[in-house]
């Protein structure tokens, strides 16, 4: 078992139950586990000793919602100024050309960006399986996560309700329910590991009320609970979704979830903007979680999550970046600051404090993913998942009065070092063992191919707002 000693940190922001900040702190790690944390620890040797002088150590940030494949379709001109439904209709035409290598490269890039921004655990919601392409696309992002060394929580998504049956997505990116359920079972059995320091857990994640059938929702919830895995879907993201549910299903989105088995302490929803007060209290009482995606919600003009009502009602809330096509980045530090500022603007004196915001991205996200016993804070017995900022950077000059608030108030966007389970995966701001320039080149080539394929097939130049 390898050992790691972090010495002389300027401070260790633990985010434990007492929100301790340890000055001139040390941390001793065996394998993945934190064995000791404090000042002047009596450990003289370790396989590796990191001199953390001038460094501020934080718990790794935890991303509760993403669509990694969208890394290949960010900054698409035709999708820049759309609301959610129009944005989806535009991008479905590109995503239908996804191939296995595209999924791998997009995951390498998106997860790499997350690691560089202090994220040590990420979920992902993969639901696009184009007809005639491998069913094993989610396996490609699992491969990427393993190579990079990030703690990963992929969810096997699905779309079964195509346009011919009254859904939003084209039929060409949907699957039959039997195929979906069979492959979901395969992914759980092959990859899910429930142990405390697992690097890979799996969830079940039909895409949304407007892209899957009632039967699939019911059967997916039954399947997930038979294996004891968590459940995830989009909900209450826009008023368009609410109107769709009322017109087509006769109920509001959360009531539809209740009818199909999608309410409980093993469920978390992405976005959760348009819940009413009674729904919020119901979610708090039954233990549902919500992934808050501030940048995406602002870009798509979806609205602002009622964060204070959710927290006051006991709803579990975590932070998410959402897909890069509605965010343009996979940067948790960026979204940490966005969340802080958004709710200062929306709620004024009732906005989030810096500590509340950092807690949402660490302990809150861990609770949403059902992983709070292992991650979310720096404490003895928990995983050594952390990132460091160098206090000597010019951007921090004049701001070194509250180390715990620094990522939110000054707006750091990149970690100097990221460690996952005791393994250094980002050092001096660069991914360990990855040729970033080569990866960027290959990823852009893949993105070009996708956009060109869609442009030629439809006769629409996705780059220049005109027909070709």
C-alpha positions in Angstrom: 0.0 0.0 0.0 1.5 3.3 -1.1 1.8 6.2 1.4 1.7 9.9 0.9 2.6 12.8 3.3 1.5 16.3 2.6 3.6 18.7 4.7 3.4 22.3 5.9 0.3 23.4 4.0 -0.5 27.1 4.5 -4.0 25.8 5.5 -6.2 22.8 5.1 -9.9 23.7 4.6 -11.5 20.5 5.9 -15.2 21.2 5.4 -15.8 18.7 8.2 -18.7 19.1 10.6 -17.0 21.9 12.4 -15.7 23.6 9.3 -12.2 23.5 10.7 -9.3 25.3 8.9 -6.0 23.8 10.0 -3.1 26.2 9.7 0.4 24.9 8.8 -1.3 21.5 8.4 -0.1 18.1 7.5 -1.9 15.1 6.1 -0.8 11.4 6.1 -2.4 9.0 3.6 -2.2 5.2 3.2 -3.6 4.0 -0.1 -6.8 6.0 -0.6 -7.5 6.7 3.1 -6.6 9.7 5.2 -4.9 8.3 8.3 -4.0 11.5 10.1 -4.6 15.2 9.6 -3.4 18.1 11.8 -0.3 20.1 12.7 3.2 18.6 13.1 2.2 15.0 12.5 4.7 12.5 13.8 5.2 10.7 10.4 8.8 10.9 9.2 8.7 8.8 6.1 6.3 8.1 3.2 6.6 6.8 -0.3 6.1 10.4 -1.4 6.4 13.6 0.5 4.8 16.8 -0.9 6.0 20.1 0.4 2.8 22.1 0.5 4.3 25.3 1.8 2.2 28.3 0.5 -0.5 25.9 -0.7 -4.1 25.9 0.4 -5.7 22.4 0.5 -9.4 21.9 -0.2 -11.6 18.8 -0.4 -12.1 17.7 -4.0 -15.1 19.3 -5.7 -17.9 16.8 -6.7 -19.8 17.2 -10.0 -23.3 15.9 -9.8 -24.4 16.4 -13.4 -22.7 16.3 -16.8 -23.0 15.2 -20.4 -19.4 14.5 -21.4 -20.1 13.8 -25.0 -21.2 17.4 -25.4 -17.6 18.5 -25.1 -17.5 18.1 -28.9 -20.4 20.6 -29.5 -19.6 23.6 -27.4 -19.6 27.1 -29.0 -21.7 26.0 -32.0 -23.1 29.2 -33.5 -26.6 27.8 -34.3 -27.0 26.7 -30.7 -25.7 29.8 -28.9 -28.9 31.7 -28.4 -31.6 29.1 -27.9 -33.9 28.0 -25.1 -33.7 24.4 -24.1 -36.0 22.7 -26.6 -34.7 24.6 -29.6 -31.2 24.0 -28.4 -31.8 20.3 -28.2 -33.4 20.1 -31.6 -30.4 21.8 -33.1 -27.8 19.6 -31.4 -29.6 16.3 -31.8 -28.7 16.5 -35.5 -25.0 16.6 -34.7 -25.1 14.1 -31.9 -26.7 11.4 -34.1 -23.2 11.1 -35.7 -21.4 10.2 -32.5 -19.0 7.2 -32.7 -17.1 5.4 -30.0 -13.9 7.3 -30.4 -15.8 10.6 -30.1 -17.2 9.5 -26.8 -13.7 8.5 -25.5 -12.1 11.8 -26.6 -14.9 14.0 -25.3 -14.7 12.2 -21.9 -10.9 12.5 -21.8 -11.2 16.2 -22.5 -14.2 17.0 -20.2 -12.9 14.9 -17.3 -9.4 16.3 -17.8 -10.8 19.8 -17.5 -12.7 18.9 -14.3 -9.6 17.5 -12.7 -7.7 20.6 -13.5 -10.4 22.7 -11.8 -10.3 20.8 -8.5 -13.0 18.2 -9.3 -12.1 14.7 -7.9 -15.5 12.9 -8.4 -17.8 13.4 -11.4 -21.1 11.9 -12.4 -22.1 11.7 -16.0 -25.5 11.3 -17.8 -25.0 9.5 -21.1 -28.2 9.0 -23.1 -27.5 9.4 -26.8 -27.1 6.1 -28.6 -27.4 6.7 -32.4 -28.9 3.9 -34.5 -26.4 1.7 -36.1 -23.6 2.6 -33.8 -22.2 0.5 -30.9 -24.4 0.1 -27.9 -21.2 0.2 -25.8 -20.6 4.0 -26.0 -20.8 4.5 -22.2 -17.9 2.0 -21.9 -15.7 4.5 -23.7 -16.1 7.2 -21.1 -15.6 4.7 -18.3 -12.3 3.8 -20.1 -11.3 7.5 -20.1 -12.1 8.0 -16.4 -10.0 5.0 -15.5 -7.0 6.3 -17.5 -7.3 9.8 -15.9 -7.8 8.5 -12.4 -10.9 10.4 -11.5 -13.6 9.0 -9.2 -16.5 8.4 -11.6 -20.3 7.9 -11.3 -21.6 7.3 -14.9 -25.4 6.9 -15.3 -26.7 4.8 -18.1 -29.2 7.1 -19.7 -31.8 6.5 -22.3 -34.3 7.9 -24.8 -37.1 5.7 -26.0 -39.8 8.3 -27.0 -38.9 9.6 -30.4 -40.8 12.2 -32.5 -43.0 9.6 -34.2 -44.4 8.7 -30.7 -44.8 12.3 -29.5 -41.4 12.8 -28.0 -38.8 15.5 -28.7 -35.7 13.6 -30.0 -35.4 12.2 -33.5 -36.2 8.5 -33.7 -32.6 7.9 -34.9 -31.1 8.7 -31.4 -33.6 6.6 -29.5 -33.6 2.9 -28.5 -36.2 0.3 -27.8 -37.0 -0.3 -24.2 -35.8 -3.9 -24.3 -32.4 -2.8 -25.6 -32.2 0.0 -23.0 -33.0 -2.3 -20.0 -30.8 -5.1 -21.1 -27.8 -2.8 -21.6 -28.5 -1.0 -18.3 -28.3 -4.3 -16.5 -25.1 -5.1 -18.3 -23.5 -1.9 -17.3 -24.5 -2.3 -13.6 -23.3 -5.9 -13.5 -20.0 -5.2 -15.2 -18.9 -1.9 -13.6 -20.7 -0.9 -10.4 -18.7 -1.2 -7.3 -20.4 -0.3 -4.0 -17.4 -0.4 -1.7 -16.5 2.7 0.3 -13.5 3.7 -1.8 -14.8 2.5 -5.1 -13.5 4.5 -8.1 -16.6 3.6 -10.1 -20.3 3.5 -9.2 -23.1 3.3 -11.8 -26.6 4.8 -11.8 -29.8 4.4 -14.0 -30.9 7.6 -15.8 -33.7 7.8 -18.3 -33.3 11.2 -19.9 -36.4 13.3 -19.2 -40.2 13.2 -19.2 -40.3 14.3 -22.8 -38.0 11.6 -24.2 -38.9 8.3 -22.4 -42.2 6.4 -21.9 -44.0 5.9 -18.7 -43.3 2.1 -18.9 -39.6 2.8 -19.3 -39.6 5.0 -16.2 -41.3 2.3 -14.2 -39.2 -0.5 -15.3 -36.0 1.5 -14.9 -36.8 2.4 -11.3 -37.6 -1.3 -10.6 -34.3 -2.4 -12.2 -32.3 0.2 -10.3 -33.7 -0.7 -6.9 -33.3 -4.4 -7.5 -29.5 -3.7 -7.8 -29.4 -1.1 -5.1 -28.1 1.7 -7.4 -29.1 5.3 -7.6 -31.4 7.0 -10.0 -31.0 10.2 -12.0 -33.0 12.2 -14.5 -33.7 15.8 -15.7 -36.7 17.4 -14.0 -38.3 20.9 -13.6 -35.6 22.5 -15.8 -37.9 24.7 -17.9 -41.5 25.9 -18.2 -41.6 24.1 -21.6 -41.1 20.8 -19.8 -43.8 21.6 -17.3 -46.2 22.5 -20.1 -45.3 19.3 -22.0 -46.2 17.2 -18.9 -49.4 19.0 -18.3 -50.6 18.8 -21.9 -49.4 15.2 -22.7 -49.5 13.5 -19.3 -52.0 15.6 -17.4 -49.8 16.1 -14.3 -46.9 18.3 -13.2 -43.4 16.8 -13.6 -42.9 15.8 -10.0 -46.3 14.1 -9.8 -45.3 12.1 -12.9 -42.2 11.0 -11.1 -44.2 9.9 -8.1 -46.5 7.8 -10.4 -43.5 6.0 -12.0 -41.4 5.3 -8.9 -39.0 8.1 -9.2 -39.2 9.7 -5.8 -37.0 8.7 -2.8 -33.7 9.1 -1.1 -32.0 7.2 -3.9 -33.1 9.7 -6.6 -31.6 13.0 -7.7 -32.8 15.3 -10.4 -30.9 17.7 -12.6 -31.8 21.4 -12.4 -35.0 21.5 -10.3 -35.8 25.1 -11.1 -39.6 25.1 -11.4 -40.7 23.1 -8.3 -43.5 24.8 -6.3 -43.4 25.1 -2.5 -45.4 22.0 -1.8 -43.2 19.9 -4.1 -40.1 21.3 -2.5 -41.3 20.2 1.0 -42.3 16.8 -0.4 -38.8 16.3 -1.8 -37.2 17.3 1.5 -39.3 14.8 3.4 -38.6 11.9 1.1 -34.8 12.6 0.7 -34.6 13.5 -3.0 -31.5 15.3 -4.3 -31.0 18.1 -6.9 -28.0 18.9 -9.1 -27.7 22.7 -9.3 -26.2 23.8 -12.7 -25.9 27.6 -12.5 -23.9 28.3 -15.7 -26.1 26.1 -17.9 -29.3 27.4 -16.4 -28.2 31.0 -17.1 -27.0 30.3 -20.6 -30.2 28.6 -21.7 -32.3 31.2 -19.9 -34.0 28.4 -17.9 -34.2 30.3 -14.6 -32.6 30.2 -11.2 -33.1 27.3 -8.8 -35.0 28.3 -5.6 -31.9 27.4 -3.6 -32.8 28.8 -0.2 -36.2 27.1 -0.2 -34.6 23.8 -1.2 -32.0 24.0 1.6 -34.5 25.2 4.2 -36.8 22.2 3.3 -33.9 19.7 3.7 -33.5 18.9 0.1 -30.1 17.5 -0.7 -28.4 19.9 -3.2 -25.1 19.4 -5.0 -23.2 21.3 -7.7 -23.1 20.3 -11.4 -21.5 21.8 -14.5 -24.0 20.2 -16.9 -22.9 19.4 -20.5 -20.3 21.6 -22.1 -22.7 22.5 -24.9 -24.8 24.5 -22.4 -21.9 25.7 -20.3 -18.9 25.8 -22.7 -16.6 24.5 -20.0 -16.2 21.6 -17.6 -14.8 23.8 -14.8 -16.0 23.3 -11.3 -14.2 26.3 -9.8 -16.0 28.4 -12.4 -19.4 27.1 -11.5 -18.6 27.3 -7.8 -18.3 31.1 -8.2 -21.3 31.3 -10.6 -23.5 29.7 -8.0 -22.3 32.1 -5.3 -22.8 35.2 -7.5 -26.2 34.0 -9.0 -27.8 33.7 -5.6 -26.4 36.9 -4.3 -28.1 38.5 -7.2 -31.3 36.6 -6.9 -31.8 36.6 -3.1 -29.7 39.6 -2.0 -29.2 39.3 1.8 -30.6 35.7 1.7 -28.1 34.6 -0.9 -25.6 31.8 -0.2 -22.6 32.5 2.0 -19.2 31.4 0.7 -19.2 28.5 3.2 -22.7 27.3 2.1 -21.6 27.4 -1.5 -18.4 25.4 -1.0 -20.4 23.0 1.2 -22.9 22.4 -1.7 -20.0 21.5 -4.0 -18.4 19.1 -1.5 -20.5 17.7 1.3 -23.8 18.5 -0.4 -22.7 16.8 -3.7 -21.5 13.8 -1.7 -24.9 13.4 -0.1 -26.7 13.7 -3.5 -24.6 10.9 -4.8 -25.0 8.8 -1.6 -21.2 8.8 -1.1 -21.0 11.0 2.0 -19.3 8.4 4.2 -16.2 8.5 1.9 -15.9 11.8 0.1 -16.9 15.5 0.5 -14.6 16.5 3.4 -11.0 16.0 4.6 -11.3 13.8 7.7 -9.6 10.7 9.1 -11.1 7.7 7.5 -12.3 9.4 4.3 -10.8 9.3 0.9 -7.7 11.5 0.1 -9.6 13.5 -2.6 -8.3 17.1 -2.6 -7.0 20.0 -4.6 -4.5 22.7 -3.9 -4.2 26.4 -4.8 -0.9 28.2 -4.6 -1.3 31.4 -2.5 1.6 33.0 -4.2 -0.3 33.5 -7.5 -0.7 37.1 -8.6 -4.5 36.8 -8.7 -4.6 36.0 -5.0 -2.5 39.0 -3.9 -4.5 41.2 -1.5 -7.0 38.5 -0.9 -5.3 36.2 1.6 -7.6 36.9 4.6 -10.1 34.0 4.4 -8.5 30.9 2.7 -11.8 29.0 2.8 -13.6 31.6 0.7 -10.7 32.2 -1.8 -12.1 30.1 -4.7 -15.4 31.9 -4.6 -14.4 35.5 -4.0 -11.3 35.8 -6.2 -12.5 33.3 -8.7 -9.7 30.7 -9.1 -10.2 28.6 -12.3 -7.4 26.1 -12.1 -5.9 23.9 -9.4 -2.1 23.6 -9.0 -2.4 20.0 -7.8 -5.3 17.5 -7.7 -5.1 14.2 -5.8 -7.7 11.5 -6.1 -7.6 8.6 -3.6 -4.0 9.4 -2.7 -2.9 9.5 -6.3 -1.6 12.8 -7.9 -3.5 13.3 -11.1 -2.8 17.0 -11.7 0.6 18.5 -11.0 1.8 22.0 -11.7 -1.6 22.6 -13.3 -1.1 19.8 -15.9 -2.7 16.3 -16.2 -0.3 13.6 -15.1 0.6 11.2 -17.9 -1.5 13.0 -20.6 -0.2 14.8 -23.7 -2.7 17.7 -23.4 -1.7 19.3 -26.7 -2.2 16.0 -28.6 -5.5 15.3 -26.8 -6.8 18.8 -27.7 -5.9 18.3 -31.4 -7.6 14.9 -31.6 -10.7 16.2 -29.8 -11.0 19.2 -32.2 -10.7 16.9 -35.2 -13.5 14.8 -33.9 -15.7 17.9 -33.3 -15.0 19.1 -36.8 -16.1 15.7 -38.2 -19.4 15.7 -36.3 -20.3 19.3 -37.3 -19.3 18.7 -40.9 -21.3 15.5 -41.1 -24.4 17.3 -39.8 -23.9 20.3 -42.0 -23.6 18.2 -45.2 -26.6 16.0 -44.3 -28.9 18.8 -43.6 -27.5 21.5 -46.0 -27.1 23.9 -43.1 -23.7 25.4 -42.1 -23.7 25.0 -38.3 -20.8 27.4 -38.2 -22.1 30.4 -40.1 -25.9 30.5 -39.7 -26.6 29.9 -43.4 -27.6 27.2 -45.8 -24.9 25.5 -48.0 
